[in-house]
Amino acid sequence: MLPIKNILDSLWVDVLAGRLTLREAAVELCRAGWTNFVDEETARRLLRLNDADRPAL
């Protein structure tokens, strides 16, 4: 059986890889019906992104 990623997994990978910003991920979550409005803090929580996950500049 093939493992199928859900939207949270896909967005998490894209944000960590730098292909999407957190804002863009929040918009996608809103479009998919996960949130009622574009909310970056909720997106950060849903995608389990915290300060330790962010790459150092």
N, C-alpha and C positions, 0 to 999 in steps of 0.2 A: 504494500500500500504506500502511496506517495504522500509525504507530509505536505499539507497545503497550509500556507501562511495566511493568517487573517490580516485585516487592515492594520491592526496595532503592530504586529510583527513587521509588516512591510514598511510602515512609516518609521518605525524605530530604526530599522536598518538604514533607510534612506537619510534620516536625520543624522545618525552617527557617521555615515559615509560622507556627509556634506552635500548630498544631492538635493536635499530639501532643507529649508530653514524651519525653525519651530513654528513660525507664523504660517508658513505654507502647509505644514502638517495640521495645524489647528483648523485651517480652512477646509482641508480634506476631511477631517473628522466631523466638521459641521455639515458638510455636503452629504456625508454618509449617514447622518442622523445620530451620531454619537453624542453631539452636544447641540443645544438650541441656538447657540451663537458662537462666534469665533472667540475662543478663550484660550490663551497661551498657557496659563497656569494649569488649567484642566488638561490640556494636551500634554504638558510636561508630566503631570501625575499619571495619566492613562498610559503614556509611553514609557513610564518609569525612568525618566531622565532626571538625574540630580547632578549636583555640582561635580561629583566624583567621576561621572561619565563623560564630562566635557573634556575635549583634548586641551592640553596646555598650549598657549600661544607663544 
